[in-house]
Amino acid sequence: MEVIEYRSVIDLHTHTFFSDGELVPSELVQRAYAAGYTAIALTDHTDSSNIEFIVPAMVKVTDDLNRHCNIKAIPGVELTHVPPDMIGTLTSLARRLGARLVIVHGETIAEPVREGTNMAAIRAGVDILAHPGLISDEAVCLARDLGVTLEITARKGHSLTNGHVARKALEFGVPLVINSDTHSPGDLIHKDFAVSVLLGAGIPSGKVGDIFKQSELIVSKVFSK
């Protein structure tokens, strides 16, 4: 296999026990650091029922961890199964509450996500559209025009359409990231596995480095705000 240059492991989609993950934020961040990560976003599932609780809690814990740990922790949310008409409003609210990264649970074929979720998320200008399933050409082009990053995922089920997402992103020039969608410690991925997932999705080896750089760019923007 060709040697692929990459500088760090960054994961912008993870869950703690504030939603359906297994670990408190501090343990997840520590385990990510031990696995070689340099940055991690805590993006628990949210809707209008819990967003005003989860976001301030993530802001507090990431502020604490960033003062005491050698890994960058980012407070975020994953808007999940939210009616498309509510996505714009909740995206704005999440940011007002302090979320530094907003992602949306896209139209994965593994779950009954409402049609229109992908387009609503992109129109709302979220940072990352997670596992967008059989995303349309129209949505991909809009993501490119509005600067929304698409996700290649290492999570079982959601990863079934990685090849489609990769092909469309490459065709239309949309930036990609790779995330684990971690819910338990065993979901955290190492660099070599991340590369394998990308190659398996059909990403040419010469483009893999660009995907890691996109994650670095997002983290840089988060901490420059």
Residue frames as a rotation matrix with the C-alpha (Angstrom) as fourth column:
MET 1
0.576 0.817 0.000 0.00
0.817 -0.576 0.000 0.00
0.000 0.000 -1.000 0.00
GLU 2
0.024 -0.529 0.849 1.20
0.430 -0.761 -0.486 3.49
0.903 0.376 0.209 -0.80
VAL 3
-0.536 -0.270 -0.800 2.50
0.843 -0.232 -0.486 5.47
-0.055 -0.934 0.352 2.17
ILE 4
0.255 0.717 0.649 -0.05
0.586 -0.648 0.486 8.15
0.769 0.257 -0.585 3.06
GLU 5
-0.800 -0.597 0.055 0.98
0.365 -0.558 -0.745 11.25
0.476 -0.577 0.664 4.95
TYR 6
0.419 0.866 0.272 -1.25
0.230 -0.391 0.891 12.40
0.878 -0.311 -0.363 7.78
ARG 7
-0.429 -0.714 0.554 -0.39
-0.229 -0.507 -0.831 14.39
0.874 -0.483 0.054 10.86
SER 8
-0.879 0.157 0.449 -3.00
-0.457 -0.013 -0.890 13.60
-0.134 -0.987 0.083 13.48
VAL 9
-0.623 0.762 -0.178 -6.20
0.650 0.631 0.424 11.82
0.435 0.149 -0.888 14.38
ILE 10
-0.895 0.444 0.048 -9.19
-0.421 -0.802 -0.424 14.12
-0.150 -0.400 0.904 14.79
ASP 11
-0.672 0.739 -0.053 -12.73
0.702 0.659 0.270 12.94
0.234 0.144 -0.961 15.47
LEU 12
-0.940 0.309 0.144 -15.57
-0.318 -0.947 -0.043 15.41
0.123 -0.086 0.989 15.08
HIS 13
0.051 0.986 -0.161 -18.50
-0.738 0.146 0.658 13.11
0.672 0.085 0.735 15.88
THR 14
-0.748 -0.287 -0.599 -18.72
0.172 0.787 -0.592 11.30
0.641 -0.546 -0.539 19.23
HIS 15
0.283 0.922 0.263 -21.25
-0.292 -0.178 0.940 10.65
0.914 -0.343 0.219 21.98
THR 16
-0.854 -0.463 0.237 -21.07
-0.332 0.133 -0.934 10.57
0.401 -0.876 -0.268 25.77
PHE 17
-0.670 0.637 -0.382 -23.60
0.731 0.656 -0.190 9.37
0.129 -0.406 -0.905 28.32
PHE 18
-0.686 0.483 -0.545 -25.33
-0.200 -0.845 -0.496 12.72
-0.700 -0.231 0.676 27.97
SER 19
0.045 0.756 -0.653 -27.11
-0.998 0.064 0.005 10.95
0.045 0.651 0.758 25.10
ASP 20
0.919 0.394 0.007 -26.53
-0.394 0.919 0.015 7.31
-0.001 -0.016 1.000 24.15
GLY 21
0.110 -0.946 -0.304 -22.78
-0.416 0.234 -0.879 6.97
0.903 0.223 -0.368 24.69
GLU 22
0.552 0.076 -0.830 -21.25
0.497 0.769 0.401 4.95
0.669 -0.634 0.387 27.50
LEU 23
-0.219 -0.834 -0.506 -18.66
0.946 -0.055 -0.319 7.32
0.238 -0.548 0.802 28.98
VAL 24
0.639 0.239 -0.731 -18.58
0.468 -0.875 0.123 10.61
-0.610 -0.420 -0.672 30.83
PRO 25
0.973 -0.221 0.066 -16.92
-0.072 -0.560 -0.825 13.31
0.219 0.798 -0.561 28.71
SER 26
0.425 -0.872 0.244 -13.67
-0.871 -0.320 0.373 13.27
-0.247 -0.371 -0.895 30.69
GLU 27
0.069 -0.400 0.914 -13.17
-0.113 0.907 0.405 9.54
-0.991 -0.131 0.018 30.18
LEU 28
0.778 0.240 0.581 -14.00
0.520 0.276 -0.809 9.71
-0.354 0.931 0.090 26.48
VAL 29
0.875 -0.484 0.006 -11.51
-0.420 -0.764 -0.489 12.53
0.242 0.426 -0.872 25.98
GLN 30
0.193 -0.840 0.508 -8.81
-0.810 0.156 0.565 10.71
-0.554 -0.520 -0.650 27.96
ARG 31
0.250 -0.062 0.966 -9.33
0.265 0.964 -0.007 7.50
-0.931 0.258 0.257 26.01
ALA 32
0.955 0.088 0.285 -9.17
0.298 -0.242 -0.924 9.45
-0.013 0.966 -0.257 22.76
TYR 33
0.613 -0.788 0.059 -5.89
-0.790 -0.613 0.028 11.03
0.014 -0.063 -0.998 23.87
ALA 34
0.041 -0.592 0.805 -4.49
-0.476 0.697 0.537 7.59
-0.879 -0.405 -0.253 24.76
ALA 35
0.470 0.222 0.854 -5.51
0.538 0.695 -0.477 6.40
-0.700 0.684 0.207 21.28
GLY 36
-0.482 -0.820 0.310 -3.45
0.779 -0.239 0.580 9.14
-0.402 0.521 0.753 19.66
TYR 37
0.422 0.699 0.577 -6.12
0.858 -0.513 -0.005 11.75
0.293 0.497 -0.817 19.01
THR 38
-0.778 -0.627 -0.026 -5.18
0.610 -0.745 -0.270 15.42
0.150 -0.226 0.963 19.00
ALA 39
-0.802 0.595 0.051 -8.75
-0.594 -0.784 -0.180 16.77
-0.068 -0.175 0.982 18.95
ILE 40
-0.769 0.631 -0.099 -12.23
0.615 0.774 0.153 15.44
0.173 0.057 -0.983 19.61
ALA 41
-0.659 0.659 0.362 -15.71
-0.586 -0.752 0.303 16.94
0.472 -0.012 0.882 19.38
LEU 42
-0.877 0.481 0.015 -18.39
0.313 0.592 -0.743 15.90
-0.366 -0.646 -0.670 21.86
THR 43
-0.779 0.567 -0.268 -21.57
-0.587 -0.509 0.630 15.90
0.221 0.648 0.729 19.79
ASP 44
-0.840 0.477 0.257 -24.36
0.201 0.715 -0.669 14.28
-0.503 -0.511 -0.697 21.75
HIS 45
-0.566 0.726 0.389 -27.77
0.680 0.144 0.719 13.71
0.466 0.672 -0.575 20.20
THR 46
-0.801 0.315 -0.509 -30.04
0.173 -0.692 -0.701 16.71
-0.573 -0.650 0.500 20.72
ASP 47
-0.320 0.732 0.601 -33.45
0.725 -0.220 0.653 18.06
0.610 0.645 -0.460 19.85
SER 48
-0.141 0.285 0.948 -35.61
-0.245 -0.938 0.245 20.75
0.959 -0.198 0.202 21.42
SER 49
0.798 0.525 -0.298 -36.08
0.109 0.361 0.926 18.66
0.593 -0.771 0.231 24.59
ASN 50
0.734 -0.556 -0.391 -32.47
0.625 0.327 0.709 18.69
-0.266 -0.764 0.587 25.76
ILE 51
0.304 -0.685 0.662 -30.45
0.684 -0.327 -0.652 21.21
0.663 0.651 0.370 23.76
GLU 52
0.446 -0.099 0.889 -30.53
-0.371 -0.925 0.083 23.85
0.814 -0.368 -0.449 26.50
PHE 53
0.886 -0.209 0.414 -29.13
-0.322 0.363 0.874 21.33
-0.333 -0.908 0.255 28.98
ILE 54
0.701 -0.612 0.367 -26.57
0.657 0.754 0.003 19.52
-0.278 0.239 0.930 26.84
VAL 55
0.495 -0.563 0.662 -24.83
0.458 -0.478 -0.749 22.43
0.739 0.674 0.021 25.16
PRO 56
0.562 -0.327 0.760 -23.98
-0.659 -0.732 0.173 24.38
0.499 -0.598 -0.627 28.35
ALA 57
0.827 -0.266 0.496 -22.81
-0.217 0.663 0.717 21.12
-0.519 -0.700 0.491 29.97
MET 58
0.636 -0.613 0.469 -20.50
0.772 0.511 -0.379 20.39
-0.008 0.603 0.798 27.02
VAL 59
0.529 -0.436 0.728 -19.19
0.004 -0.856 -0.516 23.95
0.848 0.276 -0.451 27.05
LYS 60
0.717 -0.225 0.660 -18.35
-0.697 -0.276 0.662 23.67
0.033 -0.935 -0.354 30.75
VAL 61
0.754 -0.431 0.495 -16.60
0.113 0.828 0.549 20.32
-0.647 -0.358 0.673 30.57
THR 62
0.582 -0.581 0.569 -14.61
0.767 0.160 -0.621 21.15
0.270 0.798 0.539 27.44
ASP 63
0.614 -0.379 0.692 -13.48
-0.356 -0.916 -0.186 24.43
0.705 -0.132 -0.697 28.97
ASP 64
0.722 -0.324 0.611 -12.24
-0.575 0.211 0.791 22.47
-0.386 -0.922 -0.034 31.99
LEU 65
0.706 -0.428 0.564 -10.56
0.461 0.882 0.092 19.77
-0.537 0.195 0.821 29.91
ASN 66
0.676 -0.456 0.579 -8.86
0.482 -0.321 -0.815 22.23
0.557 0.830 0.003 27.58
ARG 67
0.638 -0.460 0.617 -7.17
-0.670 -0.726 0.152 23.83
0.378 -0.511 -0.772 30.58
HIS 68
0.307 -0.446 0.841 -5.82
-0.777 0.392 0.492 20.53
-0.549 -0.805 -0.226 31.88
CYS 69
0.505 -0.049 0.862 -5.40
0.267 0.958 -0.102 18.10
-0.821 0.282 0.497 28.95
ASN 70
-0.482 -0.764 -0.429 -3.10
-0.318 -0.304 0.898 17.81
-0.817 0.569 -0.097 25.97
ILE 71
-0.701 0.398 0.592 -5.97
0.712 0.435 0.551 17.25
-0.039 0.808 -0.588 23.55
LYS 72
-0.909 0.416 -0.033 -8.40
-0.417 -0.902 0.110 19.78
0.016 0.114 0.993 22.15
ALA 73
-0.630 0.775 0.048 -12.01
0.716 0.604 -0.352 19.13
-0.302 -0.187 -0.935 23.18
ILE 74
-0.940 0.322 0.115 -14.80
-0.186 -0.762 0.620 20.81
0.287 0.561 0.776 21.22
PRO 75
-0.569 0.815 0.109 -18.36
0.049 0.166 -0.985 21.34
-0.821 -0.555 -0.134 22.51
GLY 76
-0.871 0.277 -0.406 -20.86
-0.461 -0.172 0.871 20.36
0.171 0.945 0.277 19.85
VAL 77
-0.128 0.869 0.478 -24.20
-0.491 0.364 -0.792 18.77
-0.862 -0.336 0.380 19.11
GLU 78
-0.998 0.055 0.028 -25.72
0.051 0.480 0.876 16.33
0.035 0.876 -0.482 16.67
LEU 79
-0.320 0.944 -0.082 -29.27
-0.845 -0.323 -0.425 17.34
-0.428 -0.067 0.901 15.82
THR 80
-0.983 -0.170 0.070 -30.93
-0.149 0.959 0.242 13.95
-0.108 0.227 -0.968 15.50
HIS 81
-0.581 0.802 0.138 -34.23
0.792 0.518 0.324 13.01
0.188 0.298 -0.936 13.84
VAL 82
-0.527 0.379 -0.761 -35.32
0.168 -0.831 -0.530 16.62
-0.833 -0.407 0.374 14.17
PRO 83
0.505 0.732 0.458 -38.14
0.674 -0.002 -0.739 17.61
-0.540 0.682 -0.494 11.77
PRO 84
-0.201 -0.697 0.688 -36.47
0.970 -0.242 0.038 19.36
0.140 0.675 0.725 8.83
ASP 85
0.379 0.428 0.821 -38.39
0.399 -0.876 0.272 22.59
0.835 0.224 -0.503 9.42
MET 86
0.998 0.017 -0.064 -36.82
0.066 -0.343 0.937 22.87
-0.006 -0.939 -0.343 12.90
ILE 87
0.440 -0.898 -0.023 -33.20
0.898 0.440 0.003 22.33
0.007 -0.022 1.000 11.90
GLY 88
-0.059 -0.473 0.879 -32.42
0.458 -0.796 -0.397 25.95
0.887 0.379 0.263 11.09
THR 89
0.584 0.373 0.721 -33.88
-0.407 -0.634 0.658 27.24
0.703 -0.677 -0.218 14.35
LEU 90
0.979 -0.204 -0.004 -32.09
0.115 0.532 0.839 24.63
-0.169 -0.822 0.545 16.48
THR 91
0.257 -0.925 0.278 -28.81
0.890 0.114 -0.442 25.21
0.377 0.361 0.853 14.66
SER 92
0.011 -0.199 0.980 -28.97
-0.004 -0.980 -0.199 28.88
1.000 -0.002 -0.012 15.55
LEU 93
0.816 0.348 0.462 -29.95
-0.450 -0.120 0.885 28.09
0.363 -0.930 0.059 19.15
ALA 94
0.795 -0.569 -0.210 -27.10
0.607 0.747 0.273 25.61
0.002 -0.344 0.939 19.56
ARG 95
-0.071 -0.870 0.487 -24.62
0.733 -0.377 -0.566 28.23
0.676 0.317 0.665 18.46
ARG 96
0.219 0.204 0.954 -26.08
-0.357 -0.893 0.273 30.89
0.908 -0.401 -0.122 20.73
LEU 97
0.967 0.194 0.163 -25.75
-0.226 0.367 0.902 28.45
0.115 -0.910 0.399 23.64
GLY 98
0.367 -0.917 0.153 -22.06
-0.787 -0.219 0.576 27.96
-0.495 -0.332 -0.803 22.86
ALA 99
0.633 -0.157 0.758 -21.80
0.349 0.932 -0.099 24.93
-0.691 0.327 0.644 20.56
ARG 100
-0.028 -0.748 -0.664 -18.67
-0.545 -0.545 0.637 25.32
-0.838 0.379 -0.392 18.50
LEU 101
-0.933 -0.208 -0.294 -19.60
-0.360 0.510 0.781 22.54
-0.012 0.835 -0.551 16.09
VAL 102
-0.006 0.978 0.206 -23.07
-0.655 0.152 -0.740 21.69
-0.756 -0.140 0.640 14.81
ILE 103
-0.949 -0.194 -0.250 -23.65
-0.316 0.617 0.721 18.48
0.015 0.763 -0.647 12.93
VAL 104
0.048 0.998 0.026 -26.88
-0.966 0.053 -0.255 16.91
-0.256 -0.013 0.967 11.74
HIS 105
-0.451 -0.025 0.892 -27.80
-0.087 0.996 -0.017 13.24
-0.888 -0.086 -0.451 11.71
GLY 106
-0.564 0.134 -0.815 -28.19
-0.796 -0.349 0.494 12.82
-0.218 0.928 0.304 7.97
GLU 107
0.404 0.894 -0.192 -30.42
-0.902 0.354 -0.249 10.55
-0.155 0.274 0.949 5.92
THR 108
-0.713 -0.660 0.237 -28.62
-0.651 0.749 0.125 7.28
-0.260 -0.065 -0.963 6.67
ILE 109
-0.149 0.657 -0.739 -30.31
-0.649 0.499 0.575 4.25
0.746 0.565 0.352 5.14
ALA 110
-0.721 -0.214 -0.659 -29.87
0.263 0.796 -0.546 2.46
0.641 -0.567 -0.518 8.48
GLU 111
-0.688 0.511 -0.515 -32.57
0.502 -0.177 -0.847 4.53
-0.524 -0.841 -0.135 10.20
PRO 112
0.043 0.812 0.582 -35.90
0.994 -0.091 0.053 6.13
0.096 0.576 -0.811 9.23
VAL 113
-0.621 -0.323 -0.714 -34.60
0.420 -0.907 0.044 9.70
-0.662 -0.272 0.698 8.99
ARG 114
0.417 0.895 -0.156 -37.14
0.365 -0.322 -0.874 12.07
-0.832 0.308 -0.461 7.49
GLU 115
0.002 -0.326 0.945 -36.73
0.998 -0.064 -0.024 12.95
0.068 0.943 0.325 3.84
GLY 116
0.647 0.174 0.742 -35.56
0.295 -0.955 -0.034 16.52
0.703 0.241 -0.669 3.49
THR 117
0.869 -0.351 -0.348 -33.20
0.326 -0.123 0.937 16.37
-0.372 -0.928 0.007 6.46
ASN 118
-0.043 -0.955 0.293 -30.06
0.942 0.059 0.331 16.60
-0.333 0.290 0.897 4.31
MET 119
-0.134 0.024 0.991 -31.26
0.687 -0.718 0.111 19.68
0.714 0.695 0.080 2.43
ALA 120
0.839 0.502 0.212 -32.53
0.190 -0.633 0.750 21.39
0.511 -0.589 -0.626 5.59
ALA 121
0.636 -0.676 -0.373 -29.20
0.566 0.080 0.820 20.83
-0.525 -0.733 0.433 7.34
ILE 122
-0.293 -0.779 0.554 -27.23
0.954 -0.205 0.217 22.19
-0.056 0.593 0.803 4.43
ARG 123
0.152 0.430 0.890 -29.47
0.490 -0.815 0.310 25.23
0.858 0.389 -0.335 4.07
ALA 124
0.965 0.212 -0.156 -29.01
0.227 -0.369 0.901 25.87
0.133 -0.905 -0.404 7.80
GLY 125
0.454 -0.866 0.209 -25.24
-0.479 -0.435 -0.762 26.02
0.751 0.247 -0.613 7.25
VAL 126
0.948 -0.156 0.276 -24.30
-0.170 0.484 0.858 23.30
-0.267 -0.861 0.433 9.71
ASP 127
0.141 -0.984 -0.106 -20.65
-0.861 -0.174 0.478 22.41
-0.489 0.024 -0.872 9.95
ILE 128
-0.894 -0.438 -0.095 -20.91
-0.439 0.811 0.388 18.70
-0.093 0.388 -0.917 9.10
LEU 129
0.315 0.929 -0.195 -23.68
-0.944 0.329 0.040 16.60
0.101 0.171 0.980 7.59
ALA 130
-0.484 -0.532 0.695 -23.15
-0.690 0.720 0.071 13.18
-0.538 -0.445 -0.716 9.17
HIS 131
-0.814 0.055 0.579 -23.69
0.221 0.950 0.220 9.93
-0.538 0.307 -0.785 7.27
PRO 132
-0.442 0.661 -0.606 -25.92
-0.652 -0.701 -0.288 11.52
-0.616 0.268 0.741 4.61
GLY 133
0.076 0.549 0.832 -26.90
0.129 0.822 -0.554 8.24
-0.989 0.150 -0.008 2.97
LEU 134
-0.186 -0.057 0.981 -27.88
0.951 0.242 0.194 8.34
-0.248 0.969 0.009 -0.70
ILE 135
-0.078 0.090 -0.993 -27.44
0.222 -0.969 -0.105 12.09
-0.972 -0.229 0.055 -0.86
SER 136
0.704 0.478 0.526 -28.70
0.610 -0.027 -0.792 13.75
-0.364 0.878 -0.310 -4.03
ASP 137
-0.210 -0.750 0.627 -26.63
0.940 -0.331 -0.082 15.67
0.269 0.572 0.774 -6.56
GLU 138
0.339 0.422 0.841 -28.63
0.234 -0.903 0.359 18.79
0.911 0.075 -0.405 -5.71
ALA 139
0.997 0.045 -0.065 -27.78
0.072 -0.168 0.983 18.48
0.033 -0.985 -0.171 -2.01
VAL 140
0.314 -0.949 -0.006 -24.11
0.881 0.289 0.376 17.80
-0.355 -0.123 0.927 -2.71
CYS 141
-0.188 -0.363 0.913 -23.84
0.754 -0.649 -0.103 20.89
0.630 0.669 0.395 -4.91
LEU 142
0.648 0.473 0.597 -25.57
-0.018 -0.774 0.633 23.02
0.762 -0.421 -0.492 -2.28
ALA 143
0.853 -0.418 -0.312 -23.18
0.435 0.240 0.868 21.68
-0.288 -0.876 0.387 0.38
ARG 144
-0.099 -0.915 0.390 -20.28
0.995 -0.100 0.018 22.76
0.022 0.390 0.920 -1.82
ASP 145
-0.065 0.113 0.991 -21.75
0.446 -0.886 0.130 26.22
0.893 0.451 0.008 -2.35
LEU 146
0.711 0.447 0.543 -22.57
-0.258 -0.552 0.793 26.78
0.655 -0.703 -0.277 1.34
GLY 147
-0.199 -0.944 0.264 -19.37
-0.678 -0.062 -0.733 25.28
0.708 -0.325 -0.627 2.75
VAL 148
0.547 0.421 0.724 -20.90
-0.809 0.490 0.326 22.27
-0.217 -0.763 0.608 4.49
THR 149
-0.556 -0.813 -0.174 -18.58
-0.827 0.562 0.015 19.29
0.086 0.153 -0.985 4.99
LEU 150
0.570 0.708 -0.418 -19.84
-0.663 0.696 0.276 15.75
0.486 0.120 0.866 4.36
GLU 151
0.071 -0.489 0.870 -18.92
-0.902 0.340 0.265 12.80
-0.425 -0.803 -0.417 6.54
ILE 152
0.044 -0.143 -0.989 -17.38
-0.374 0.915 -0.149 9.44
0.926 0.376 -0.013 5.78
THR 153
0.370 0.235 0.899 -18.20
-0.924 -0.008 0.383 7.31
0.097 -0.972 0.214 8.82
ALA 154
-0.693 -0.639 -0.333 -16.58
-0.546 0.767 -0.337 4.32
0.471 -0.052 -0.881 10.45
ARG 155
-0.502 0.548 0.669 -19.83
-0.655 0.264 -0.708 3.35
-0.565 -0.794 0.226 12.18
LYS 156
-0.924 0.200 0.325 -21.51
0.317 0.876 0.362 0.11
-0.213 0.438 -0.873 11.16
GLY 157
0.033 0.992 0.121 -24.76
0.867 0.032 -0.497 0.56
-0.497 0.121 -0.859 9.30
HIS 158
0.682 0.193 -0.706 -24.22
-0.010 -0.962 -0.273 4.22
-0.732 0.193 -0.654 8.59
SER 159
-0.259 -0.919 -0.297 -21.09
-0.441 -0.161 0.883 3.29
-0.859 0.359 -0.364 6.62
LEU 160
0.002 0.299 0.954 -23.09
0.569 0.785 -0.247 1.33
-0.823 0.543 -0.168 4.03
THR 161
0.816 0.366 0.447 -23.33
0.573 -0.419 -0.704 4.37
-0.070 0.831 -0.552 1.77
ASN 162
0.305 -0.789 -0.534 -19.77
0.095 -0.532 0.841 5.66
-0.948 -0.307 -0.087 2.26
GLY 163
-0.501 -0.546 0.672 -18.96
0.678 0.234 0.696 4.78
-0.537 0.805 0.253 -1.34
HIS 164
0.253 0.691 0.677 -21.85
0.928 -0.370 0.031 6.85
0.272 0.621 -0.735 -2.68
VAL 165
0.894 0.076 -0.442 -20.98
0.278 -0.867 0.413 9.82
-0.352 -0.493 -0.796 -0.46
ALA 166
-0.009 -0.989 -0.151 -17.31
0.221 -0.149 0.964 9.66
-0.975 -0.024 0.220 -1.44
ARG 167
-0.406 -0.136 0.904 -18.06
0.887 0.179 0.425 9.42
-0.220 0.974 0.048 -5.14
LYS 168
0.552 0.705 0.445 -20.44
0.776 -0.630 0.036 12.36
0.306 0.326 -0.895 -5.11
ALA 169
0.775 -0.314 -0.549 -18.13
0.171 -0.731 0.660 14.50
-0.609 -0.605 -0.513 -2.98
LEU 170
-0.306 -0.940 0.152 -15.22
0.384 0.024 0.923 13.87
-0.871 0.341 0.354 -5.30
GLU 171
-0.192 0.309 0.932 -17.36
0.981 0.042 0.188 14.50
0.019 0.950 -0.311 -8.37
PHE 172
0.591 0.599 0.540 -18.67
0.593 -0.777 0.212 17.85
0.546 0.195 -0.814 -7.18
GLY 173
-0.298 -0.863 0.409 -15.72
0.300 -0.491 -0.818 19.06
0.907 -0.121 0.405 -5.10
VAL 174
0.657 0.555 0.510 -17.20
-0.371 -0.351 0.860 18.90
0.657 -0.754 -0.025 -1.59
PRO 175
-0.398 -0.857 0.328 -14.87
-0.736 0.085 -0.671 18.58
0.547 -0.509 -0.665 1.41
LEU 176
0.534 0.484 -0.693 -15.01
-0.035 0.832 0.554 15.38
0.845 -0.272 0.461 3.45
VAL 177
-0.224 -0.605 0.765 -14.04
-0.957 -0.014 -0.291 14.33
0.187 -0.796 -0.575 6.95
ILE 178
-0.104 0.196 -0.975 -13.86
0.047 0.980 0.192 10.89
0.993 -0.026 -0.111 8.53
ASN 179
-0.247 0.123 0.961 -15.42
-0.926 -0.324 -0.196 10.38
0.287 -0.938 0.193 11.95
SER 180
-0.957 -0.189 -0.221 -16.01
-0.113 0.941 -0.318 7.41
0.268 -0.280 -0.922 14.23
ASP 181
0.037 0.979 0.202 -19.49
-0.594 -0.141 0.792 8.26
0.804 -0.149 0.576 15.58
THR 182
-0.752 -0.490 -0.441 -18.18
0.043 0.631 -0.774 6.76
0.658 -0.601 -0.454 18.82
HIS 183
0.403 0.855 0.328 -20.66
-0.494 -0.098 0.864 5.52
0.770 -0.510 0.383 21.40
SER 184
0.985 -0.152 0.081 -18.37
0.019 0.566 0.825 3.17
-0.171 -0.811 0.560 23.35
PRO 185
0.352 -0.928 -0.124 -14.60
-0.483 -0.294 0.825 2.95
-0.801 -0.231 -0.552 23.92
GLY 186
-0.183 -0.454 0.872 -14.16
0.410 0.771 0.487 0.29
-0.894 0.446 0.045 21.25
ASP 187
0.714 0.530 0.457 -15.54
0.636 -0.219 -0.740 2.63
-0.292 0.820 -0.493 18.59
LEU 188
0.598 -0.559 -0.575 -12.55
-0.428 -0.829 0.360 4.97
-0.678 0.031 -0.735 18.70
ILE 189
0.933 -0.213 0.291 -10.46
0.361 0.560 -0.746 4.50
-0.004 0.801 0.599 15.57
HIS 190
0.172 -0.955 -0.243 -6.73
0.304 -0.183 0.935 4.62
-0.937 -0.234 0.258 14.95
LYS 191
-0.041 -0.246 -0.968 -5.02
-0.666 -0.716 0.210 6.29
-0.745 0.653 -0.135 12.01
ASP 192
-0.915 -0.397 -0.078 -4.44
-0.320 0.592 0.740 3.14
-0.247 0.701 -0.669 9.99
PHE 193
-0.502 0.809 0.305 -8.06
0.718 0.587 -0.375 2.06
-0.482 0.030 -0.875 10.33
ALA 194
0.260 0.573 -0.777 -9.27
0.011 -0.807 -0.591 5.52
-0.966 0.145 -0.216 9.30
VAL 195
-0.446 -0.503 -0.741 -7.13
-0.750 -0.242 0.615 5.28
-0.489 0.830 -0.270 6.18
SER 196
-0.960 0.084 0.268 -8.54
0.180 0.917 0.355 1.83
-0.215 0.389 -0.896 5.42
VAL 197
-0.074 0.994 -0.079 -12.12
0.606 -0.018 -0.795 3.10
-0.792 -0.107 -0.601 5.74
LEU 198
0.211 0.110 -0.971 -11.38
-0.453 -0.870 -0.197 5.93
-0.866 0.482 -0.134 3.34
LEU 199
-0.744 -0.524 -0.415 -9.71
-0.617 0.300 0.727 3.69
-0.256 0.797 -0.547 0.81
GLY 200
-0.801 0.492 0.342 -12.57
0.469 0.870 -0.152 1.22
-0.372 0.039 -0.927 1.13
ALA 201
0.183 0.885 -0.427 -15.02
0.306 -0.464 -0.831 4.03
-0.935 0.021 -0.355 0.33
GLY 202
0.510 -0.023 0.860 -13.20
0.857 0.096 -0.505 4.60
-0.071 0.995 0.069 -2.93
ILE 203
0.900 -0.288 -0.327 -11.14
-0.236 -0.953 0.189 7.62
-0.366 -0.093 -0.926 -1.96
PRO 204
0.681 -0.729 -0.073 -7.94
0.194 0.276 -0.941 7.63
0.706 0.627 0.330 -4.08
SER 205
0.365 -0.598 -0.713 -4.83
0.931 0.239 0.276 7.33
0.005 -0.765 0.644 -1.92
GLY 206
-0.609 -0.666 0.432 -3.68
0.694 -0.711 -0.117 10.72
0.385 0.228 0.894 -3.16
LYS 207
-0.139 0.660 0.738 -6.83
-0.131 -0.751 0.647 12.35
0.982 -0.007 0.191 -1.74
VAL 208
0.350 0.311 -0.884 -6.76
0.727 0.505 0.465 10.76
0.591 -0.805 -0.050 1.72
GLY 209
-0.575 -0.670 -0.469 -4.47
0.817 -0.447 -0.364 13.43
0.035 -0.593 0.804 3.12
ASP 210
-0.736 0.355 0.576 -6.93
-0.084 -0.892 0.443 16.13
0.671 0.278 0.687 2.06
ILE 211
0.309 0.918 -0.249 -9.61
0.151 0.211 0.966 14.57
0.939 -0.336 -0.074 4.27
PHE 212
0.163 -0.338 -0.927 -7.39
0.981 0.159 0.114 14.64
0.109 -0.928 0.357 7.34
LYS 213
-0.849 -0.517 0.113 -6.46
0.513 -0.856 -0.066 18.23
0.131 0.002 0.991 6.51
GLN 214
-0.265 0.836 0.481 -10.14
-0.013 -0.502 0.865 19.19
0.964 0.222 0.144 6.36
SER 215
0.573 0.420 -0.703 -10.59
0.654 0.282 0.702 18.00
0.494 -0.862 -0.113 9.94
GLU 216
-0.305 -0.775 -0.554 -7.55
0.939 -0.341 -0.040 20.03
-0.158 -0.533 0.831 10.96
LEU 217
-0.793 0.053 0.607 -8.98
0.236 -0.892 0.386 23.07
0.561 0.450 0.695 9.19
ILE 218
0.264 0.962 0.067 -12.29
0.194 -0.121 0.973 22.75
0.945 -0.244 -0.219 11.04
VAL 219
0.443 -0.165 -0.881 -10.51
0.893 0.168 0.418 22.49
0.079 -0.972 0.222 14.39
SER 220
-0.662 -0.749 -0.002 -8.36
0.749 -0.662 -0.013 25.49
0.009 -0.010 1.000 13.54
LYS 221
-0.484 0.567 0.666 -11.44
0.054 -0.740 0.670 27.55
0.873 0.361 0.328 12.73
VAL 222
0.507 0.704 -0.497 -13.16
0.516 0.214 0.829 26.45
0.690 -0.677 -0.255 15.94
PHE 223
0.335 -0.449 -0.828 -10.29
0.913 -0.063 0.404 27.64
-0.233 -0.891 0.389 18.10
SER 224
-0.765 -0.561 0.315 -9.76
0.626 -0.762 0.164 30.87
0.148 0.323 0.935 16.17
LYS 225
0.059 0.886 0.459 -13.30
0.489 -0.426 0.761 32.11
0.870 0.180 -0.459 16.94
